[in-house]
Amino acid sequence: METANREAWQATADEHAVLEDLMQQYGSELKRIAFLYVQDQAECEDIIQEVFISAFKNLSGFRHEASYKTWLIRMTINKCKDYHRLWSIRNLIYKPAVKLLKGGSSAEEELIGEEDAKEVAAQIAALPGKYKEVLILYYYQEMTMQEIADVLEIKLNTVKSRLLRGKQALQAKLEGGVGNGRV
């Protein structure tokens, strides 16, 4: 019986080490994805915490059919979708806080850049989920179309068409002048 307890403890210790590695390796990236979905820093942190709790609970059942990164991104997207399904959350007005970091720019250029980044993030957040997730993974996470297909468990051609339609929808929203009051 003592050997079984020791083996159980060792398995748990190994899972803790794996989880810690995953948190350090992918935490920032997952947080960025969640923020782009929900546009709320506190909610984003809660989502990432839920992702890592789920990951820990399901670590022993991980089948290695995909990479840990793919698995975690898929969980993050699903948690973000769950967040958007909540009735009370759908009725909130999102206030994006994406900051554009540039070196050597004037204060005015930085302000304009921040406003543009906020506008783009807000317009992406307003897109239907199937376009939003592809745009976020492609542009913000710099994933290939094949990686996106793997993460979302959809066909490569579906990724291509959603990316094209998402870009067209985003362009139409941005050119439509929503929030673009600059002369």
RAHU-V775434 format. One record per residue. N is the residue number from 1. RES is the residue in one letter. SS is DSSP state (helix for helix, strand for strand, loop for the rest). OMEGA is omega in degrees with one decimal (NA if undefined). Layout:
N,RES,SS,OMEGA ; N,RES,SS,OMEGA
This chain:
1,M,loop,-179.9 ; 2,E,helix,178.5 ; 3,T,helix,178.9 ; 4,A,helix,177.6 ; 5,N,helix,179.7 ; 6,R,helix,178.9 ; 7,E,helix,178.0 ; 8,A,helix,178.5 ; 9,W,helix,-179.8 ; 10,Q,helix,178.5 ; 11,A,helix,178.7 ; 12,T,helix,178.4 ; 13,A,helix,178.1 ; 14,D,helix,179.0 ; 15,E,helix,176.8 ; 16,H,helix,179.8 ; 17,A,helix,178.5 ; 18,V,helix,179.7 ; 19,L,helix,179.1 ; 20,E,helix,177.4 ; 21,D,helix,179.9 ; 22,L,helix,179.6 ; 23,M,helix,-179.1 ; 24,Q,helix,-175.6 ; 25,Q,helix,-171.5 ; 26,Y,helix,-175.8 ; 27,G,helix,-178.2 ; 28,S,helix,-179.3 ; 29,E,helix,179.4 ; 30,L,helix,179.0 ; 31,K,helix,178.9 ; 32,R,helix,178.1 ; 33,I,helix,-178.9 ; 34,A,helix,-179.5 ; 35,F,helix,179.3 ; 36,L,helix,177.0 ; 37,Y,helix,-168.7 ; 38,V,helix,176.5 ; 39,Q,loop,-179.9 ; 40,D,loop,-173.9 ; 41,Q,helix,-178.2 ; 42,A,helix,179.4 ; 43,E,helix,177.4 ; 44,C,helix,179.4 ; 45,E,helix,176.4 ; 46,D,helix,179.5 ; 47,I,helix,-179.1 ; 48,I,helix,176.2 ; 49,Q,helix,177.6 ; 50,E,helix,178.8 ; 51,V,helix,-177.4 ; 52,F,helix,173.8 ; 53,I,helix,177.4 ; 54,S,helix,179.5 ; 55,A,helix,-179.4 ; 56,F,helix,-179.3 ; 57,K,helix,-174.6 ; 58,N,helix,-176.9 ; 59,L,helix,-178.5 ; 60,S,helix,179.9 ; 61,G,helix,179.9 ; 62,F,loop,-171.7 ; 63,R,loop,179.4 ; 64,H,loop,173.5 ; 65,E,loop,176.2 ; 66,A,loop,178.0 ; 67,S,loop,175.5 ; 68,Y,helix,-178.8 ; 69,K,helix,179.2 ; 70,T,helix,179.8 ; 71,W,helix,-178.5 ; 72,L,helix,178.4 ; 73,I,helix,178.5 ; 74,R,helix,178.5 ; 75,M,helix,-179.6 ; 76,T,helix,179.4 ; 77,I,helix,179.1 ; 78,N,helix,177.9 ; 79,K,helix,178.3 ; 80,C,helix,176.9 ; 81,K,helix,176.5 ; 82,D,helix,179.3 ; 83,Y,helix,-178.6 ; 84,H,helix,179.4 ; 85,R,helix,-179.2 ; 86,L,loop,-177.1 ; 87,W,helix,-175.5 ; 88,S,helix,-178.7 ; 89,I,helix,-179.3 ; 90,R,helix,-176.6 ; 91,N,loop,177.7 ; 92,L,loop,174.0 ; 93,I,loop,-178.4 ; 94,Y,loop,177.5 ; 95,K,loop,-177.0 ; 96,P,loop,-179.4 ; 97,A,loop,178.5 ; 98,V,loop,179.8 ; 99,K,loop,179.2 ; 100,L,loop,-179.3 ; 101,L,loop,177.9 ; 102,K,loop,176.5 ; 103,G,loop,173.9 ; 104,G,loop,179.8 ; 105,S,loop,175.8 ; 106,S,loop,179.6 ; 107,A,helix,-180.0 ; 108,E,helix,178.8 ; 109,E,helix,178.3 ; 110,E,helix,178.6 ; 111,L,helix,178.4 ; 112,I,helix,178.4 ; 113,G,helix,177.8 ; 114,E,helix,179.4 ; 115,E,helix,177.6 ; 116,D,helix,-179.9 ; 117,A,helix,177.9 ; 118,K,helix,-179.5 ; 119,E,helix,179.4 ; 120,V,helix,179.7 ; 121,A,helix,179.4 ; 122,A,helix,179.9 ; 123,Q,helix,175.1 ; 124,I,helix,179.8 ; 125,A,helix,-178.3 ; 126,A,helix,179.8 ; 127,L,loop,173.3 ; 128,P,loop,-174.6 ; 129,G,helix,-176.4 ; 130,K,helix,176.5 ; 131,Y,helix,-178.6 ; 132,K,helix,-175.8 ; 133,E,helix,179.7 ; 134,V,helix,179.3 ; 135,L,helix,-179.9 ; 136,I,helix,-178.0 ; 137,L,helix,-177.6 ; 138,Y,helix,-174.1 ; 139,Y,helix,-176.1 ; 140,Y,helix,-179.9 ; 141,Q,loop,177.8 ; 142,E,loop,177.4 ; 143,M,loop,175.2 ; 144,T,loop,179.3 ; 145,M,helix,178.8 ; 146,Q,helix,177.4 ; 147,E,helix,178.8 ; 148,I,helix,178.3 ; 149,A,helix,178.9 ; 150,D,helix,-178.2 ; 151,V,helix,-176.1 ; 152,L,helix,-179.1 ; 153,E,loop,176.4 ; 154,I,loop,-179.1 ; 155,K,loop,-179.8 ; 156,L,helix,179.2 ; 157,N,helix,176.2 ; 158,T,helix,176.9 ; 159,V,helix,-178.6 ; 160,K,helix,-178.4 ; 161,S,helix,178.0 ; 162,R,helix,178.0 ; 163,L,helix,179.2 ; 164,L,helix,-179.1 ; 165,R,helix,177.2 ; 166,G,helix,177.7 ; 167,K,helix,178.9 ; 168,Q,helix,179.4 ; 169,A,helix,178.7 ; 170,L,helix,179.5 ; 171,Q,helix,179.1 ; 172,A,helix,178.8 ; 173,K,helix,-177.8 ; 174,L,helix,178.6 ; 175,E,helix,178.9 ; 176,G,loop,176.0 ; 177,G,loop,179.7 ; 178,V,loop,178.3 ; 179,G,loop,-178.3 ; 180,N,loop,-176.6 ; 181,G,loop,-179.4 ; 182,R,loop,178.2 ; 183,V,loop,NA
